[in-house]
Amino acid sequence: MIVTHSFPIPYDESLYNELRTMQREAATVWNDIVREATSYFFSFKKWLSKKEIQSVRKQTYNLHSQTVQAIVDKYEANRETIRKLRKTNKKAKYPWRKKYYYCVPLKKASLSITDDEIAIKRSEYELRLSDLLTKKQKKNWKEKFPKQNKKLYIPNLATEDLSACNYAEIVWRNGQYHFCYTIHVPEKDLSSYD
């Protein structure tokens, strides 16, 4: 059984500023995906696949690649839910609103967890998306992007062992950041309660 827990991240001005920057970058990823997928749909009357969206997003944002993929996954799940809803409710709308902040989804590969702290991995690239798209159009272009790998550390205040944590999110709730995580726990044998 998968359970979700969270803990508040203690306030530290520089840490909160970094988390806010990551939220803004995640919102940029979301907005770019929505804008691109929607304009593609109106031009070609079909949706971009998840793989096509992810291939364009590679090495363009100052987030870990798995974090960007997680945002694409969330968009794809949202789009699929709306597609099903539209069978019975034609007023259901596909994602369209511009976001200024977005939760930061973290897959296992973008986390490094110890008993004392959680390191959130991220990358910083020196090329903007417009530069990337211009260079990618050149034939046989295989240049590596200059990047720096960085980590952001938060204290590990979880009461459970996070070694089995495969997914987490950083969310803003009630005036502070929270680290929300999922872990797999064995199901209790209910037959013993008879």
C-alpha positions in Angstrom: 0.0 0.0 0.0 1.3 3.5 -0.9 0.8 6.2 1.7 1.5 9.9 1.6 3.0 12.0 4.4 4.5 15.4 4.7 6.5 17.6 7.0 7.0 21.4 7.0 10.4 22.7 5.8 11.8 24.9 8.5 12.1 28.6 7.5 15.5 29.7 6.2 15.5 32.8 4.0 18.0 31.6 1.4 16.5 28.1 1.3 13.0 29.5 0.8 14.3 31.8 -1.9 15.8 28.8 -3.7 12.6 26.9 -3.4 10.6 29.9 -4.7 13.0 30.0 -7.7 12.4 26.3 -8.3 8.6 26.8 -8.2 8.9 29.6 -10.7 11.0 27.5 -13.0 8.5 24.6 -12.7 5.7 27.0 -13.6 7.7 28.0 -16.7 8.0 24.3 -17.7 4.2 23.9 -17.3 3.4 27.0 -19.2 5.7 26.1 -22.1 4.2 22.6 -22.3 0.6 23.9 -22.3 1.3 26.6 -24.9 3.2 24.3 -27.2 0.8 21.4 -27.0 -2.2 23.6 -27.4 -0.8 25.4 -30.5 0.2 22.0 -32.0 -3.3 20.7 -31.5 -4.9 23.7 -33.2 -2.5 23.5 -36.1 -2.5 19.7 -36.7 -5.7 18.5 -34.9 -3.8 16.0 -32.8 -2.0 16.1 -29.5 1.8 15.9 -29.0 2.8 12.7 -27.4 4.4 12.6 -24.0 7.7 11.5 -25.6 7.6 14.4 -28.1 7.0 16.9 -25.3 9.9 15.4 -23.2 12.3 15.4 -26.1 11.9 19.2 -26.6 12.2 19.9 -22.9 15.6 18.2 -22.5 18.4 20.4 -21.2 16.5 23.7 -21.2 15.4 24.3 -17.6 17.3 24.9 -14.4 15.8 21.8 -12.8 16.8 18.1 -12.7 15.8 16.3 -15.9 13.6 13.9 -13.8 11.7 16.9 -12.3 11.0 18.2 -15.8 9.8 14.7 -16.8 7.6 14.6 -13.8 5.9 17.9 -14.8 5.3 16.4 -18.3 3.8 13.3 -16.6 1.5 15.5 -14.6 0.4 17.4 -17.7 -0.2 14.1 -19.6 -2.3 12.7 -16.7 -4.3 15.9 -16.5 -4.9 15.9 -20.3 -6.0 12.2 -20.2 -8.4 12.9 -17.3 -10.0 15.8 -19.2 -10.3 13.7 -22.3 -12.3 11.1 -20.4 -14.4 13.8 -18.7 -15.3 15.4 -22.0 -17.2 12.2 -23.0 -19.9 13.2 -20.5 -19.2 16.9 -19.9 -18.3 19.0 -22.9 -17.5 22.0 -20.7 -14.5 20.3 -19.2 -11.4 22.3 -20.3 -7.9 21.1 -21.1 -5.1 22.9 -19.2 -4.9 26.5 -20.4 -4.2 28.9 -17.4 -0.8 30.5 -17.0 0.8 29.6 -13.7 3.2 31.7 -11.8 4.2 29.1 -9.3 4.0 25.3 -9.6 4.7 22.5 -7.1 8.1 20.9 -7.6 7.7 17.2 -8.4 10.7 15.1 -7.5 11.3 11.5 -8.7 13.7 9.2 -6.9 16.6 10.0 -9.3 16.4 13.7 -8.4 16.7 13.1 -4.6 19.6 12.0 -2.5 18.3 11.0 1.0 20.2 10.5 4.2 19.0 10.2 7.8 19.8 13.9 8.4 19.1 15.7 5.2 17.5 15.5 1.7 19.5 16.7 -1.3 17.4 17.9 -4.2 19.4 17.7 -7.4 19.1 20.3 -10.1 21.0 21.5 -13.1 21.7 25.0 -14.4 22.2 25.4 -18.1 23.8 28.3 -19.9 21.6 28.2 -23.0 18.1 29.6 -23.2 15.3 27.6 -24.9 15.5 29.9 -28.0 19.2 29.2 -28.4 18.6 25.4 -28.0 15.8 25.3 -30.7 18.0 27.3 -33.1 21.0 24.9 -32.6 18.8 21.7 -32.7 17.6 22.6 -36.2 21.2 22.3 -37.6 21.9 19.0 -39.2 24.1 16.5 -37.3 24.3 18.8 -34.3 25.6 16.9 -31.2 27.0 19.7 -29.0 26.9 19.1 -25.2 25.3 21.9 -23.2 27.4 23.6 -20.6 25.7 22.9 -17.3 26.4 22.9 -13.6 24.9 20.2 -11.3 23.8 21.7 -8.0 22.0 20.4 -4.9 19.6 22.1 -2.5 19.6 20.7 1.0 16.6 20.5 3.3 16.5 18.8 6.8 15.1 15.3 6.8 12.2 15.6 9.4 10.4 12.5 8.2 9.3 10.0 10.9 9.5 7.1 8.4 12.5 5.6 6.6 12.7 7.5 3.2 15.0 5.0 1.5 11.9 3.6 -0.3 10.6 7.0 -1.3 10.0 7.0 -5.1 8.2 10.3 -5.5 7.9 13.6 -3.5 6.7 17.1 -4.1 7.6 20.5 -2.6 4.4 22.5 -2.1 3.5 25.8 -0.6 0.8 25.4 2.0 -0.4 27.6 4.9 2.4 30.1 4.6 5.3 27.6 4.4 6.9 25.0 2.3 6.1 21.3 2.8 8.0 18.2 1.7 5.3 15.7 0.7 6.4 12.2 0.0 5.0 8.8 -0.8 6.3 5.5 0.6 5.3 1.9 0.2 4.2 0.2 3.4 3.1 -3.5 3.7 -0.7 -3.9 4.1 -1.9 -5.0 7.5 -3.3 -8.5 7.7 -7.0 -7.6 8.5 -7.9 -11.3 9.2 -6.2 -11.1 12.6 -8.8 -8.5 13.7 -11.7 -10.9 13.6 
